[in-house]
Amino acid sequence: MNKHKKICGVIAIILVIMAVIFHAQIRDCTKQIINKIHPGEDTTQNEPFAGISLQQFQYNCMIANGEILAYAPEFSEEDVYTFLQGPKAWGNGVPWSGEWCLEYAKGQYFGSFGCGFCCIANLYSTFSDYECSPLDVYKYAREVTGYVPTKASAAIDWGNMKLLLQKMGFQCDVYYKPDSYEEFQNQIKNCKSAIVLVCSANDDTFWKNIPGHYVTISLYDEINDDVFLGEPGSPTKNRTRVPLKYVYDALKTTSKFQYLMVDSYSQEDNQWKHDGIDDQWNRP
């Protein structure tokens, strides 16, 4: 019996020592993490860690020690601009719509050709420290690129879109649809955002009766394999999450290019620095 008590006592002492050491490690890691945020701040008080809190601190310690990498998106869905192009949305007071829908060019209203300008305005207003409307983009494109609306088409083409975004401070390029979905998936996973050209003739699972239409996609979710959609032509589809495979299947292969990916934004390279929307619009 005495021997059994001695063994239990030794085990109890070992457990206490391990608990003290473990708690000290957690405390030290926590101090390191918090000191990175608030240098010099005392973190020795109020350290009751248990349950989920303890798991979170353990996770943070692993990040601080380089055992795992922390992934935190630089922006959330709430930060993403998704302008609408059509007069119906504007007339019904739908958020993200504006009076730019009434712009008229070469026999066409903005609602029929403005999707590309909405997409560019989405990128500029989301990633830069500035803000612009789709109509601001339209006017700027006419000033600094070779874009000219015609009776045949007032939509902006890939070349002028790329040039315009570069003048706005973006590193970007245009691409052909890859042969494999996995390649496209990997590209979207590693870019900041993309403007894609979809067509229901290629696939009408999600887009119906669409001969050609620019939309923006961002915030790829690897778990669900979907993206956050900026849909200028549809208030009901706008700001929803859509399977990335739908986008890939619907890419317009009769176009010269199928999508433009944004890799980075540089304030120093931004030649426009336009800030503020003077147009009347339904701000969310």
C-alpha positions in Angstrom: 0.0 0.0 0.0 2.8 2.4 1.0 4.6 1.6 -2.3 1.4 2.3 -4.2 1.0 5.7 -2.4 4.6 6.6 -3.2 4.1 5.8 -6.9 0.9 7.9 -7.0 2.7 10.7 -5.2 5.6 10.7 -7.7 3.1 10.7 -10.6 1.2 13.6 -9.1 4.5 15.6 -8.6 5.5 15.0 -12.3 2.1 16.1 -13.5 2.3 19.3 -11.4 5.8 20.0 -12.8 4.6 19.4 -16.4 1.6 21.7 -15.8 3.9 24.5 -14.5 6.3 24.1 -17.4 3.4 24.0 -20.0 1.8 27.1 -18.5 5.1 28.9 -18.5 5.6 28.1 -22.2 2.1 29.3 -23.0 2.7 32.5 -21.0 6.1 33.2 -22.7 4.6 32.6 -26.2 1.7 34.8 -25.4 4.0 37.6 -24.2 5.9 37.3 -27.5 2.8 37.5 -29.6 1.3 40.5 -27.8 4.6 42.4 -27.6 4.7 42.2 -31.4 1.4 44.1 -31.4 2.0 46.3 -28.3 5.7 46.5 -27.7 6.6 47.1 -24.0 3.1 46.2 -22.7 3.0 44.1 -19.6 1.4 40.8 -20.3 2.1 39.0 -17.0 -1.4 39.6 -15.5 -4.8 38.1 -16.2 -3.8 34.9 -18.0 -6.6 32.4 -17.3 -6.2 30.0 -20.3 -8.6 27.1 -20.7 -10.6 25.3 -23.3 -10.9 27.1 -26.6 -8.7 30.0 -25.3 -5.9 27.6 -24.5 -6.2 26.0 -28.0 -6.1 29.4 -29.6 -3.0 30.4 -27.6 -1.3 27.1 -28.5 -2.1 27.8 -32.1 -0.7 31.3 -31.8 2.5 29.9 -30.2 2.9 27.6 -33.1 2.6 30.5 -35.5 5.1 32.6 -33.4 7.6 29.7 -33.4 7.3 29.2 -37.2 5.8 25.7 -36.8 2.8 26.7 -38.9 1.9 29.6 -41.2 -0.9 32.0 -40.4 -3.2 32.8 -43.2 -5.4 35.9 -42.9 -7.0 37.4 -46.0 -6.0 41.1 -46.5 -9.7 42.0 -47.0 -13.1 40.5 -46.4 -16.4 40.4 -48.4 -17.5 43.6 -46.7 -14.4 45.4 -48.1 -15.1 44.4 -51.7 -16.8 46.9 -54.1 -19.3 45.4 -56.5 -20.9 48.1 -58.7 -24.0 47.4 -60.8 -24.5 48.7 -64.3 -28.2 48.6 -65.1 -31.0 51.1 -65.0 -33.5 48.7 -63.3 -31.3 48.3 -60.3 -30.8 52.1 -60.1 -34.5 52.7 -60.5 -35.3 50.2 -57.7 -32.8 51.7 -55.3 -30.6 48.6 -55.2 -27.3 49.1 -53.3 -24.3 49.4 -55.6 -26.3 50.9 -58.5 -25.9 54.5 -59.7 -26.8 57.1 -62.3 -23.9 56.0 -64.5 -26.5 53.5 -66.0 -27.9 56.5 -67.9 -24.6 57.3 -69.7 -25.2 57.1 -73.5 -22.5 56.3 -76.1 -22.8 55.6 -79.8 -26.4 54.4 -79.6 -25.9 52.3 -76.4 -26.7 52.9 -72.8 -24.2 52.0 -70.1 -26.4 49.2 -68.9 -25.6 47.3 -72.1 -21.8 47.9 -72.2 -20.6 49.0 -68.8 -19.7 45.7 -67.1 -16.0 46.1 -67.8 -16.0 49.6 -66.3 -17.8 48.3 -63.2 -15.2 45.6 -62.8 -12.3 48.0 -63.1 -14.0 50.3 -60.6 -14.4 47.4 -58.3 -10.7 46.6 -58.3 -9.6 50.2 -58.0 -11.9 51.1 -55.1 -11.2 47.8 -53.3 -7.4 47.7 -53.4 -6.4 51.3 -53.5 -6.8 54.0 -50.9 -9.1 55.8 -53.3 -12.6 55.5 -54.6 -14.1 55.9 -58.1 -17.4 55.1 -59.9 -17.7 53.1 -63.1 -18.4 56.3 -65.0 -15.1 57.8 -63.7 -13.3 54.8 -65.1 -15.2 55.2 -68.4 -14.1 58.8 -68.7 -10.5 58.0 -67.7 -10.3 55.2 -70.2 -11.2 57.7 -73.0 -8.5 60.0 -71.9 -5.5 57.7 -71.5 -6.1 54.6 -73.6 -7.1 53.8 -77.1 -10.6 53.0 -76.0 -13.3 54.5 -78.2 -17.0 53.4 -78.1 -18.4 52.4 -81.5 -21.9 51.5 -82.7 -20.7 47.9 -83.1 -19.5 47.7 -79.5 -18.9 50.1 -76.7 -17.4 47.5 -74.3 -13.8 48.0 -73.3 -11.4 45.3 -74.8 -8.7 43.4 -73.0 -5.8 45.5 -74.2 -7.2 48.8 -73.1 -8.4 47.2 -69.8 -4.9 46.0 -69.0 -3.4 49.3 -69.9 -5.9 51.2 -67.8 -5.3 49.0 -64.8 -1.6 49.4 -65.1 -2.0 53.2 -65.1 -4.0 52.8 -61.9 -1.1 51.0 -60.2 -1.9 47.4 -60.8 0.4 44.6 -61.9 -1.8 42.4 -64.0 -2.0 40.3 -67.2 -4.5 38.6 -69.5 -4.7 34.8 -70.0 -6.2 32.1 -72.1 -8.4 29.4 -70.5 -6.1 26.6 -69.3 -6.7 23.0 -70.5 -7.2 21.8 -66.9 -9.4 23.2 -64.2 -6.7 22.5 -61.6 -4.4 25.0 -63.3 -7.1 27.7 -63.4 -7.9 26.9 -59.8 -4.3 27.3 -58.7 -4.0 30.6 -60.5 -7.1 32.1 -58.9 -6.0 30.8 -55.5 -2.8 32.8 -55.8 -4.0 36.1 -57.3 -5.6 39.1 -55.6 -8.6 39.2 -57.9 -9.6 38.6 -61.5 -11.9 39.9 -64.2 -13.3 37.1 -66.2 -15.4 37.0 -69.4 -18.2 34.5 -69.2 -20.6 33.3 -71.9 -23.7 31.1 -71.6 -22.8 29.5 -75.0 -19.9 27.8 -73.3 -21.9 26.8 -70.2 -25.3 28.0 -69.0 -25.3 26.4 -65.5 -25.1 29.7 -63.8 -25.3 32.4 -66.5 -28.3 32.4 -68.9 -28.6 34.1 -72.2 -25.2 35.9 -71.9 -23.3 36.3 -75.1 -20.3 37.9 -73.3 -20.1 39.5 -69.9 -17.3 40.7 -67.5 -17.5 39.9 -63.8 -15.0 40.1 -61.0 -14.1 37.2 -58.7 -12.1 37.3 -55.4 -11.6 35.7 -52.0 -11.2 32.1 -53.2 -12.2 29.6 -50.6 -10.2 26.5 -50.9 -12.4 24.4 -48.6 -15.6 25.1 -50.6 -13.8 25.7 -53.9 -15.9 28.9 -54.5 -15.3 32.6 -55.0 -17.0 35.9 -54.1 -18.7 37.3 -57.2 -19.0 40.9 -58.4 -21.8 40.6 -61.0 -22.5 44.0 -62.6 -25.5 42.8 -64.5 -27.5 41.0 -61.8 -28.5 42.4 -58.4 -29.5 38.9 -57.3 -26.2 37.2 -58.3 -24.1 40.1 -57.2 -22.2 39.6 -53.9 -22.8 35.9 -53.8 -20.4 33.0 -53.6 -20.3 30.8 -56.7 -18.4 27.6 -57.4 -15.2 28.4 -59.2 -15.9 25.5 -61.6 -19.0 27.4 -62.9 -16.7 30.3 -63.8 -14.1 28.0 -65.5 -16.8 26.2 -67.6 -18.4 29.5 -68.7 -15.2 31.3 -69.9 -15.8 32.7 -73.3 -13.4 30.8 -75.5 -14.3 32.7 -78.7 -12.8 35.8 -77.1 -9.1 36.7 -77.7 -8.5 36.2 -74.0 -10.7 34.8 -71.2 -9.6 36.5 -68.0 -7.3 39.1 -66.4 -5.6 38.4 -63.1 -4.4 41.1 -60.7 -1.2 40.1 -58.9 -0.5 43.3 -56.9 -1.2 47.0 -56.4 1.3 49.8 -55.9 0.4 53.2 -54.7 3.6 54.6 -56.2 2.6 53.3 -59.7 -0.9 54.8 -59.5 -1.0 57.6 -62.0 -4.6 58.4 -61.4 -5.2 58.8 -57.7 -8.8 59.6 -58.3 -10.7 59.9 -55.0 -14.4 60.2 -54.5 -17.7 59.5 -56.3 -19.6 62.5 -57.5 -22.3 60.5 -59.2 -25.5 59.8 -57.4 -25.6 56.2 -56.3 -27.0 53.8 -53.8 -24.1 53.4 -51.4 -24.5 50.2 -49.3 
